[in-house]
Amino acid sequence: MAGTVGTPGTPRVLRAMNDRAALDLLLEHGPLSRTRIGKLTGLSKPTASQLLARLEAAGLVLATGTTEGRPGPSAQLYAVNPAAGHAAGLDVTPERVLAAVADITGRTVGRYELPTPGRRPARPVVQQVTEALDGAVKAAGLTRDDVRRLVIGTPGAFDPNTGRLRYAAHLPGWHSPSLLDELAAALPMPVEYENDVNLVAVAEQRLGAARGHGDFVLLWNEGGLGAALVLGGRLHRGFTGGAGEVGFLPVPGAPLVRQVTRTNSGGYQELAGAQVIPRLARELGVSPVPEGPYTEVAAALLARAADSGAEAERRLLSTYATGLATGLASLVSVLDPELVVLSGSALTSGGERLLALVQAELAELAASRPRLVMGDVTEHPVLRGALESALATTRDEVFDTLPLR
C-alpha cells in the first residue's frame, strides 16, 4: 500500500528516500548512467547499482541504451519506465471538454476534444466527462483502469463546504448538488476538481515562468478575468474556493456592479476583460476590427497593436494596460507578491510591449513593485496544469518503494 510509514532514519527508509531521489533525477534529466546517478545523489557505485537493480525489478526504471560519443567504454543508461503509471486531466469550458492522458514521465500520450456547444448541454455532464476521458484513453491505447488519477479543471470552484460549483453560472449542467457523487460513481479512479486559473498557476510553477517562486500572482485573461494566488509555495483557495475570482472586484473606472454572481461579471471584468477590447478598439478608431468570438478577436487586435506604430493601436494598448494595472494594483497592495505572471490569450498576445506598459502603470498605482513576466506555458495551460497536478500525486503513490521492502 502506498504511503506506508517507516521508522525515520532506518536503512529501509533511507533506501526509499534514495530511490525517490534517483527517480526524480531521472525525470528531470532524462536517461542517466549508474555513475552519473551516483554523482548526483552522492551514492557509491555499489549502492547506486543496488538501487537501480531494485527499481528495475519493481518496474520503475528501464535500461534504455548506452552512452555514445565519449572516451572510454560505453555505459548503460537508465530511464523512468513510462508505463509505470498514467494520469489524466480535463479542461472544461462552456464550448468543449478537452481531455488528455500522460504517462508517469509527463509525456502526453492521448488527447481528445468533445464539443459541448449551446446553453443547454446535449448530454448530461457525467456523460460528457466519461466520453471525453474515454476518447483520450483510447487515443493513448489504454483503458480507464490504467488511469490512476484524474484532475478536472473548471471555471469557478466547487465549494468545499457544499460540493456545489460556484462563480461559474455560464457553465451549463455543472451545478447539480449530486454531481460530484455521480462522477465518483461513474469513474474508477480518484477524481480531484480545481479552478482552471489555479491549474494554469500549477503549470507555470512547475514548468514555466514561476519555477522557483514560492509567492506569486497569476493574472489570467481569456474567456474571463481571474487570478491564482500562490503563497508560501501553495495555492490559496479561500473558504469557499473563490480566492482569485478578481473579475468581480469593484475598481475605479468601471460602474459599480451589484448582484455579481447573478450577472456573472464585476467591475474589473467590465474594465479589462477580453470582451471589452473589440469595443475599445472601435472607440479608438482601430480599423479593421475583425468579426468572430471575442476572445479570438481580442487576441488578434492585441497582437496587431503590439507590432504596429499606428496611433490608434498605441492608444488601444495604453488604455488596456491602464485598466489591467488598475485591478492588479489592488492585488499587489494586499498580497505583495515577488512575481506577477500574465497569462491567457488576451494578455500574452500583447507581448513585451503590453507587459512594459502594465509594469509602468502598476509602478504608479501600487506601493510595491513586483516583477511582471509573461507566462511560458501557452499551449492548453489549464490542461497542462491538470496533468501536472494529477501526476504529482500519482508519482507519490507509484514511486513509494517502502511497501516493496
N, C-alpha and C positions, 0 to 999 in steps of 0.2 A: 504493500500500500504506500503510495507516495505521501511524503510528509512525515514518515516515521522519524521519531526523535531519538537521537543517540546521546550518550553522555559526552558533554563538551571536553575536548582535549584527548579523547581516547583515539587509538590508532584507527579504529573504524570510522570515526567522524572525520579525522584528518584526511583519510583516504578519500572520503566522499567530497570533502572540500577541494582536494586536489583534482578529483575527477571533474567537478563543475568548473574549476578554473581552466582546465585544459579544453573542455568543450566550449567555453566562452571564447577562448583564444582562437579556436578553430572557426567559430562563427565570424569572428572579427577579421581574421587574416586569411581565411581560406586554407587549403591544404598545407600542412606543415610536416616536417620530418621529426623523428624522435628527438634528434639532437636539438632542433630549434624549439620544440616544446619544452625540453629540459631547461634550456637557457631562459625562456620566457617565464617559466614557473619557478625556477631555482631548484628543480629536482635533479637528482643524479641520473646518469644514464640508465642504470639498472631499475631505479624507481620509475622513471619515465616509461621504460619498456614494459614493466608490470602494469602500469596504469593503462597504456594503450591496449595491452592484451585483455585487461578486464573490460574496457569499453567496447572492444571489438567483439568479445564474446557476448556482451549484452546487446549487441546490435545497434550501438550508438555511434560507432565510427566505422569507416571502411578504409581499407588500403586502396588508394586511387591511382597510383603510378609511382614514378621515381623522378628524382631531380635530374635535370639535364643542363648541359652547357656550363658546368662548373668543374674546376680541377678536382681530381680525385675520384674515387668510386661513387656511383650514384647511390642515393639514399631513398628508402621507401617513404612515400608521402601518405598522410592520413587526413581524412576529412570527416565532418559530421555526416552521418547516414541520413539523407533526405527523407527516407521512408520511415524514420523513427517516430514521426508524428505529424499530424496535419491540423490546421486550424482554419476557421472561415470568418469572413466579415461581410456585413451587408451595409450598404449606404442607401438610405430610404429618403426619397423626395416625393412631392405630390405627383411628379411626372413619371417616375420609374423606380424600380428597385435594382440596384447594382450589387451583384454578389461575386465573391472571389474566394478561392481556396489557396492557401500557401503551405508549402512543406516546412519542416522544422527549421530549415536554414533561412526562411523568409522569402524564398522564390515563389512567385505566383505561378500556380500550375493549372488553374482553371478559372474562367470568368464567364459570367452570364448576365445579360441585362433584360429585365422584364418591364416593358412599358406599362404604366398604370395611368393613362390619361383620364380626364373627366373629374368632376366634383364628387361623383358617386362611384366608388370602385366597382368594377365589373365582377371582381372576385372578392371573397372575404379575405381579410388581412392574413389569416393563418395560411390560406392557400397561396397568397402572394409570396409569403416568406418561404414556404416549403418548395414552391415551384422555382423561385429564384435560386435557392440553395441547391436544389437537385440539379438545376442546369449547370451551375458551377462545378458541382461534384462530378457530374457526368463528363464535363469537359476535361476534368483532371484525371479521368479514368478510375475514379474511386466510388465508394458508396457512402451513404450518410454515416454509417457506423465507423468509418475511417476518420471522421472529423471529431476531434477531442473537445473542441470548444468553439462557440460562435459568439461574436460580438456584433450587435446591431446598432448602427448609428442613425438617429432620427433628429429632426428639428425639435426644439423644446427639450423637455426632460420628464422622465417618469418620476413622479413624486414618491420618495421612499416611504412616506407615511401612508399613502393611499394606493399606490401602484397604478395610478392613472396618469396619462400623458397630459402635461400642462404646457402652456406657452406655444402651442402649435395648432391653432384652430384650423389652419389651412391644410392639414394632413388628414384627409378623409379616411374614416374607418378605424383609426387607431385610438379611439377614446373610450372603448368599452371597458367597464371595470373588471371584466373577466378575461381580458385579452392575454395578460401575462400567463395566467393559468392555462389558457387554451394553447398557447405556444409551447409551454413546458410539456403539456401532454402530447403534442404533435411531434416534438423533436427529441432525439435520443441523447443529445449531448447537453452539457450545461450551457445556458444562454445568459449573456450579460447585455445590458442596454446602456447606451451612453449618448449624450448630446453630441451632435455632429461637429460643432466647432471645438468641443473638448477633444474629439478624436483628431482633428487637424493639429491641435497643440501636441498631442502624443506623437504624431508623425514628425513634427518639426523638432521636438525634443530628442527623439531617438535617431532621426535620420537627417535632419535639416538644419535650419538657421539657429535653432535654440539648443543645439547639442552643447552640453557642459554648463548650461544655465539652470539654476535652481529657482530663480524668481523671474518670471516674465509674464507679459500680457500678449495674447494673440488677438488681433482685431481682424475679423472676417467680414467681407462684404461681397455677396454674390446674390443669391435669391433673397436673402435677408441680412441685416446687420447684426452681428453678435460678437462676443468676446469669450476667450477662455483665460482663466486666471490660474497660474501655477505659482504656488507659494511654498517655499521650502522643499522644492522638488516634487510636490504633489498637487494634483488638480484640486481646486477649491470649488465645490459644487453648491454649497449653501444648504439651508434647512429643507427647502422643497426641491432642490436640484436646479434652481433657476438662477444661480450666480452666473453672470455673464450675459444675461438677456438685456443687453445695453440698448437694443433698438427701442425699448420702452422708456429710455432715460429722457426726462424733460431737459431741454437745452435751450439757451438763448438763440434767437434767430429762427425759431420754429414755433407755431401756435401750440398752446398747451393742449395736449390730447388727453381726454378723460375716458374712463372705461377702456383702458388699453387692451385688456385681454379679449374684449368683445370686438374691438376694431382690429386686433392683431397688429397694431402699429403704435408708435410713440414718437416723441419729438425728435430723437436722434435719427430714427429711421426716416422720418419725413424730411429732415435736413440733409442727410448724407447717404441715404440708402441708394442702391444701384438704380432704383426706379426713377429717381429724380434727375439722373444725368441726361437722358434724352430731352426732357422738358427744359432743363437748364441750357443745354446746347442750342435749342431753338431760340430761347430768350436772348442768348448772347450773339446770335447771328451766325452760328456754325452751320455750314451747309456743304454737302447734303447730310441730313440725318437719316440713316437707313431705317427700314422697317424690319420688324421681327420681334422676338421675345426680348424684353427689356434688358435681361442680363447679357445677352449677346450684343445688343445694340450699345449698351454702356461700355462693354469691353472694347468694342471696335472704335467707339468715339475716343476713349481714353488712349488707346494705342496710337491712333492717328494724331491726337493732340500732343502726345509725348514726342512725336517725330516732326512736328510742324512748328514753323516760326510765325504762323499767322496770328494776328492779334486776337481774333475770336477764340481760337483754340488755346492761346495762352491764358486768356481770362477764364475759360472753362476749367482748366487745371487749377488755377489760382483760387477760384471761388470754391471749387470742390475740396481743395486742400484745407481751406479755412473751415468748412463745415466738418470735415473729418477731425481736425485738430480741436474743434470746439468741444465735441463729446469726449475725445481722447484725453483732454486736459482734466476732466473730472476723474477719470480712471487713474491717471498718473498722480493726481493730487492725493487720492485716498490710498493707493497701493504702493507708490514709489518703487516701481519695478526697475531692475537694471537693464531690461531689454524690452522692446515692443516689436513684435513681428506682425507685419501686414500681409494678409493672405486673402485669397478669393479673387476671382477674375476682375472685379470692379476695383481692385487695388493693384494687383500685380501688372495689369495691362498698362498702368500709368508709368511703370518702370522707375528708374532712378530719378527722373525729373519730378514726378509726383512725390516720391519719397523725400526729396530735398525740400520741396515746398511745405509738406506736412511737418517735417522736422523744424523748419524755420518758424512756422506758425505756432507750433507747440512750445517752442522756446519763449515765445511772447506771452503765452497763456497759462503756463504751469511753472511752479517754483522749481521743481526738479526737472532734470533733462536726461531722460533715458536715451539710450542709443536705439534708433529705429532701423530696421532691416526689412527687406522683402523676404517672404517665405521661399524656401528652396524646393519644397515638395509641391509640385504643381500638377502632377498627373493623378487625378482622383484622390486628393489628400484625405478626404473623410474615410474612404475605403481603405487606404493605406494605414491610417491610424487604427481602424477597427482590426485589421490584420495584425498590426504590431501589438495591440492590447491583448488579443487572443493568443498570440504567440508567446508573450511574456509568461502568462500563466501556464500554457502548455509546456514550455521549456522547463519551468519549475517542477512540473509533475514528471515529465519524461526524463529529465536529467538528474533526478534524485536517485542516487545509487545506493543509499543506505539500505533499502529493503533487499538489495542483492547480497548483502554481507551474510 
